[in-house]
């Protein structure tokens, strides 16, 4: 009788262990699926036709950035930026960090690139598939005054170019793309050599004349 009870107890223990292992696997799988889905969401926050390589870019003398610390003064990754402190995601390049304002449907991200550069992204965006750290981004403004909802003329003025430099993408979207290139004659900050910055850039995309997407950042150099 006692042997029979011990067998029953052992059987219950084995069943509990198996059930626990299955539950742990399911939780880990769900977390993995969630991470993959939100990473895919972050990777596609910039439509292909809004990529800088496909836009008409003009030169400017203006360097713009989000946050309190200019890009050339960063001393380490993740020190500053719209996505800091946020959820780190293994997106394309060298990864990124993200926050989301669910009340205003605005995403904020800091994206790190393989060449040592990084971008800050502020855009109206549908909710991610899983929860990200929350931040009110509705009044976020760059150092020179870029903000969502602004007009083409105001954005051009902030970036030191003409409104005519904005070019149509399609019937409803227009883009303004600018770059300040670092050269020997045009220094880009006291730590430019240390940070290996090739230049600063900014992109603003407008829907029917109002800004819905803003990206600012720096281009790095190999070995930077």
DAZIVEN-V121225 format. One record per residue. N is the residue number from 1. SS is DSSP state (alpha for helix, beta for strand, coil for the rest). BURIAL is 1 if it has 9 or more other ideal C-beta (glycine too) atoms within 8 Angstrom, else 0. Layout:
n={N,N}
ss={SS,SS}
burial={BURIAL,BURIAL}
This chain:
n={1,2,3,4,5,6,7,8,9,10,11,12,13,14,15,16,17,18,19,20,21,22,23,24,25,26,27,28,29,30,31,32,33,34,35,36,37,38,39,40,41,42,43,44,45,46,47,48,49,50,51,52,53,54,55,56,57,58,59,60,61,62,63,64,65,66,67,68,69,70,71,72,73,74,75,76,77,78,79,80,81,82,83,84,85,86,87,88,89,90,91,92,93,94,95,96,97,98,99,100,101,102,103,104,105,106,107,108,109,110,111,112,113,114,115,116,117,118,119,120,121,122,123,124,125,126,127,128,129,130,131,132,133,134,135,136,137,138,139,140,141,142,143,144,145,146,147,148,149,150,151,152,153,154,155,156,157,158,159,160,161,162,163,164,165,166,167,168,169,170,171,172,173,174,175,176,177,178,179,180,181,182,183,184,185,186,187,188,189,190,191,192,193,194,195,196,197,198,199,200,201,202,203,204,205,206,207,208,209,210,211,212,213,214,215,216,217,218,219,220,221,222,223,224}
ss={coil,alpha,alpha,alpha,alpha,alpha,alpha,alpha,alpha,alpha,alpha,alpha,alpha,alpha,alpha,alpha,alpha,alpha,alpha,alpha,alpha,alpha,alpha,alpha,alpha,alpha,alpha,alpha,alpha,alpha,alpha,alpha,alpha,alpha,alpha,alpha,alpha,alpha,alpha,alpha,alpha,alpha,alpha,coil,coil,coil,coil,alpha,alpha,alpha,coil,alpha,alpha,alpha,coil,coil,beta,beta,beta,coil,coil,coil,coil,coil,coil,coil,coil,coil,coil,coil,alpha,alpha,alpha,coil,coil,coil,coil,coil,coil,coil,coil,coil,coil,coil,coil,coil,beta,beta,beta,coil,coil,coil,coil,coil,coil,beta,beta,beta,beta,beta,beta,coil,coil,coil,coil,beta,beta,beta,beta,beta,beta,beta,coil,coil,coil,coil,coil,beta,beta,beta,beta,beta,beta,beta,coil,coil,coil,coil,coil,coil,coil,coil,coil,beta,coil,coil,coil,coil,coil,coil,coil,coil,coil,coil,coil,coil,coil,coil,coil,coil,beta,alpha,alpha,alpha,alpha,alpha,alpha,alpha,coil,coil,coil,coil,alpha,alpha,alpha,coil,beta,beta,coil,coil,coil,coil,beta,beta,beta,beta,beta,beta,beta,beta,beta,coil,coil,coil,coil,coil,coil,coil,coil,coil,coil,alpha,alpha,alpha,alpha,coil,beta,beta,beta,beta,beta,beta,beta,beta,beta,beta,beta,coil,coil,beta,beta,beta,beta,beta,beta,beta,beta,beta,beta,beta,coil,coil,coil,coil}
burial={0,0,0,0,0,0,0,0,0,0,0,0,0,0,0,0,0,0,0,0,0,0,0,0,0,0,0,0,0,0,0,0,0,1,1,0,1,1,1,0,1,1,0,0,1,1,0,0,0,1,1,1,0,0,1,0,0,1,0,1,0,1,1,1,1,1,1,0,1,0,1,1,0,1,0,0,0,0,1,0,1,1,1,1,0,1,1,0,1,0,1,0,1,0,1,1,1,1,1,1,1,0,0,0,1,1,1,1,1,1,1,1,1,0,1,1,1,1,1,1,1,1,1,0,1,0,0,1,0,0,0,1,1,0,1,0,1,0,0,1,0,1,0,0,1,1,1,1,0,1,1,1,0,1,1,1,0,1,1,0,1,0,0,0,1,1,1,0,1,0,0,0,1,1,1,1,1,1,1,1,0,1,0,0,0,0,0,1,1,0,0,1,0,0,1,1,1,1,1,1,1,1,1,1,1,1,0,0,0,1,1,1,1,1,1,1,1,1,1,1,1,0,0,1}
